[in-house]
Amino acid sequence: MKRLRLYLDTSVINFLHADDAPEKREATVKFFEQVVQGSESVFVSQLVLREIERTPDPARRAMLLKAIRENRLGFLPVEPVTEVRELAKAYLQAGIIPARAEDDAVHVAIATVNEVDVLVSWNFKHLANVHRERRIAVVNESLGYVYPLRITSPLEVMNYG
């Protein structure tokens, strides 16, 4: 069976060290142990790095960057930049993702353009919910992106296989 290609948004990396949400932290640690470690089909993007670089606490920022290095996460290209930007703009214009969450729209566009199977996120408000996933699929199909993209939490990915 084909191995799922996974794209992790920044929320997944963040919850590795979320002391204020022990249940999600524990689930994320298990997700990394069971799914991420040793896999060559789990990716982040330069956008994830840029979001982490905006972390105000230097110690936390270092921990998050270390998690990416230690788990040898691959990088999806944000290329072609124009294609990713236009697709993200389509999600924003359709009202699927609010303008204040533009980076979330870019995460979806990166996953779509790179034909990953699953965008993994703890962001239930803007990304990992069936209503947004369905609306994103409609925009994707209308623009010729037919590869199916699931957007879900680490818990569902762990329970998939």
N, C-alpha and C positions, 0 to 999 in steps of 0.2 A: 504494500500500500504506500502511496506517495506521502511523504512527510509534509505536514502543513508548514507553509512559510508564514512566520509570525512577525509582525511589526509592533514593537512596544512603544507606547507613547510615554511621556515623561512621568505620568502619574504612577506607572508600574514601578519605575526605578525609585521614585520618591517613597513608596510604601515599604520598601525594604528597611527603612529606618524611621517609620512613623510610630513614635512612642505614644502619640495621642490616639492611635487607632490600632490597638494590639491584635484585634481579630484580622484586620486586613494585612497587617505586617506579617503575622504568622502565615496567612494564606499566600502572601507574596513570596515569602521565604520558601515555602513548600513548592510553589510554582517554579521558582528558580532551581530548586533541587531536582524536581521531577521532570521538568520540561526544558528549561533553558540550558543548564550545565551540560556541556559536551555536544550541544546541537549546533549544526552549521546552518540552520534555517531560521534563526531568530535574529532580528535586525532592529536597529534604531536608525536615526538620521541625524544629520548635522543640526536640524531644528531641535532635537532633544538635547544635544550638547549646548546649543545657545540658550535654551530654557534653563538648563542646569547652571550655566555660567551666570545667570541672573539671580541665583540663590544668594541672599544677602549674608548668610552665615558661612564663613570660609571653611570651617570644619565640616559642616554638612555638605557643602559643595564638593569638597575633596572626597567624602565618603561616596557620594553619588557617582562621581567620575571613576572612582576606584571600582565600583560595582560593574561599570561598563567594561573596564579593562580586564578585570579578573574573570568575567564571564565570556570574554572574547566575543562580544556581540558584534555582528557584522553591521555595515553601514549601507543603507539604501541611498541611492543617489537622489538628490533633489532635482536632478536633470531629467528632462529639459525644464529649466526654471520657468519658462513662459507657459508651458503646458500645465505645470503644477499650479502656478499662480492663477491662471485662467479657470482651472477647475475649482480651486478654492473659492475664487470670486463667485462662481456659479452657485456654490452651496450658500454663500452669504447672501447673494441676491435673491435666492429662492426662500430665504428666511429659515433654512434648515438649522443653521448655526448662527448665533447672534454675532454682530460685527465686533463686539468686545472680546469675542473668543476666536479671533482670526487664526491664531496658531492651531487651534483644533481643526479648523477647516483645512489648513495646510497639511496636518497629519493625515487626514482622510485622503486628500489629493495625492500625497506621496504614496500611500498604501495602494490607492487605485491605479495610479500610473505604473507602479512597479509590480502590479498584479500579485500582491500578497494575498494569502487566503484569509488571514484574520488580523485585524487591528485590535490589539489587546490594550484595554484601558480600565482604570477604576473610575473614570469620569462618566458617571451615569447621567448627569445632567445634559451634557452636550454631545456625548459620543455613544457610549455603550447602552443603548436602549433600542428596542425593536422599532419604535416609531421613527426615530431618526435614521436608523439603518434602512428602513423601507423607503423613506423619502430620498436618501442619498442614492439608493439603487435606481430610483426613477430618473434622477438627474444624470447619473452615470450612463444609463442606457440611452437617454435622449441625446447624449453627446458622443455615443459610440463606444463607451467603456462597458463591455459586456461580461468581463471576468467577474464572478461573484465575490463580493467582499463581505465578510462577517465582521461585526464590531461587537466585542464581548469582553467580559472580565476574565482575569486569570483563573477564577474558579471554574468557569465553564470550559475553558481549554483543558484544565486538568481532568475534568470529568468526561471529556470527549472520547478518549480512547479507551 
